[in-house]
């Protein structure tokens, strides 16, 4: 779960993108759930967004698994909430997108927070989420980066694009939740900045990881545009 170039990750993300699958729940045995929780407990012992590489990797895995769980019913919602609560205690809302911080994987964490707050607007995470959103908006508006995750940090362009598209999705969802048009404006500009790259992506019928990655990128971009247009249309 630390990598984007994994076939299972691709398919799980593509599956979650489909609105028709929102009520789908994986049938996970009690034994398997117990094993997953044991592994999560081990990861929690070292997980940190501002520690060593192995500590950051642990935080990334927990974040992705939490997001998948909330959307596909892998583990109980209350259990995932307890995991996320413990993680936010180790990082302030203002550290999320600082120049020296690790960004990859945070989109999953943030989308888990917005998922829970949409279900319960008075959720414990509300104030924390709002502060993170404000910080992310300022970075998007001031720096105007093509992608927040940089290829200069040894990330492949496809990874940078996917993480940016996930963050854009989070910003759009937050705009709906907070009823704030600044979020829509920020994503529209972000989508415009990556349009030239998106227009050059080639998709074929070949069952290669590179092609499946391109399909995932295209579907995420299309999903963002659809939500963007839906929000923009609601203003008229």
N, C-alpha and C positions, 0 to 999 in steps of 0.2 A: 504493500500500500504506500510505499515511499515514492513510487515512480508513476509517471503518467503513461509510459510506454509498456503497459501491461494489459493484455487482452481482457482480463476480468474487470479491471477498473474501467476500461473503455465501455464495456457493455453495461455495467451497473450505472454509470453516469448517463449513458444514452437512454437507458430504461427509465431513470428518474425524470428525465426531461419530458417524457410523454405524460401529459396531464391525465390521460385515461388510466394511468397506473398509480394514481395518487392513493387509492385505497388498497393497493396490493400489499400483502404481508408475506414475507418468506416464512415457510414452515421449518423453523429451526428446532431441533430436538433439545430437550433439557440438558442432556449431556454435553452437546456442542456449545450451548450457551454458557455452561459452567466453565468449559475449557477456554472460551473467549474471555470470560471475566478474569480467569486466572492470569491469562496473558496480559490483559489490560492492567491488572494490578501490578505486574512486574514492570510494565512500561511506565506506569505512574510514579514509580520510585525514582526515575531519572528524568522524566519528561520536563522540558523547559524550552521556552521560545527564545531565550537569550543565554544559553549555556554552550556546551560543547556540541560538536556535530552529532554525536550519538544521542544527546539529550534533545536536540532539535528534531532529529529523526523520530524519536519516540513521540514527541508532541504532534508531529505531522500525521503519524499513524493513528493516534487517538482521535485527532480531529476528523480525519477521513472516515474512520469507523463510526464515530458518533453521528456524522451526517448520513451515512448509509443506514444506520440503525433507525434514525428518526423517520426516514423516508420509506424504509422497507421492513420495519418491525423486527430487526435482527435481535435487539435487546430491548428491555423495558424502558419506556420513556422516563420514568422516575430515576432509573439507574443512570441513564445518559445525562440527565440534568445534574446529578450529583458529581459526575465526572467533569462536566463543563464548569460547574461552580468552583471546583477545586482548582481548575486550570486558570480561571480568570483572576484568582487570588494571587497568582504569581506574576501577573503582567498588568500594568496600568493601561487605561484606554489611550494614553498618549505615547506609548511605546510601540504600538502595533506597526506603524509605518515609518519609523525613524530610519534615516539613511543606513545605519549600521545593523539594523535588525533583519532577521530572516523573514521573507514574505511568503515563499511558496508553502502552500497548505493552509494558510490562514483563511482563505476563502471558504473552506469547508467548515471551519470553526464558526466563522461569522454567519454563514447561512444556517447553521444549527441554531444560533441565538435568535435570528429573525424568525425561524420556523416556530420556535417556542413562544416568542412574543406575539406573533400573529394569532396563535392559538389562545394566548392569555395576555391581553394588553397590560395587565397589572403585574406581569411576571417580575420576579426578582432581578432579571437581567435587563430590564427596561432602561434604567438610567445609564448603566454601563454601555449598553448597545448604542444609545443616543450619542454618548461622548465619543465612541469609536467612529461612528458615522461622521460626526463633525470633523474629526481629525482627517479621515479619509477624503472627505469632500475638499478640504483645504489643500491637501496634497494634489488631488486631481486638477483643481482649478489653478493652482499656482505653478506647479511644475509642468503640467500638460504633457506628461510622458506618453509615448506611444503605448508602452506597456510598463507597468510599475515594476514587474519582475524583469531584470535586465539580462541580456545575453552576455554582457560583460562579466557577469557573475557565474559564468560557465554553465548557463542554462541554454538548452536548445530553444530555438525560436518557437517551435510548436508548444513547448511547455510554457513559455512566456505568454503566448496568445491564449492558451486555455485558462491559465490562472487569471489573466486580465478579464476574459469573458465571464469567468465565474464571479469575479469581483463586481463586474458590471451588473450581473444578474442580482447580486446581493444589494447593490446600490438602488436598482430599480424596485426591488421588493421593499427596501427600506423607505423609498419615496412614497410608495403606496401606503405603507404602515403609518408613517409619520405625516402623511398628507402634505408633502413638501416638494414643490416643483424644482427646487435646486438640484435634487437628485436626478430628475429626468434630464435637466439641462446638462449636467455633468456627464451622464451616460451617452447622450446624443453626440456630444463633442468627442468622447472617447471612441465611440463606434466610427465616427468620421475619420479619426486619426489612424485607425487600423484598416480602413476600407481598402486602400491600395494593396495591402498584403493579402487581404481576404480574396480580392478579385483575381489574384494570381494562383490561388490554391487549385490544384488539379485533383479530381476524384475519378477513380476508375472502378472496375469490378474486381480488381485483384485483391485477394484476401491477405494482404501484407499489413504489418503493423503500421507502416508509414501511411498507407491508404486509409486504414481504419482511424488513425489519428486525425487525418484530414477530414474524414467524415464527422468525427466528434467535434472538431473545431467549427466546421460549417454548420452543424446542427445547433451548437451553442450560440453562434453568431445569429442564426436565423431566429432562435428562440428569444434572444435579447431584442432583436428588431421587432418581433411580433408584440412583445410586451411593451416596448417603447412606443410603437404606433398605437397600441390600445390605450395607453396612458395619455398620449398626445391627443388622440381622438376624443377622449372624455372631457377635454378642456373646451371643446367647441360647443 
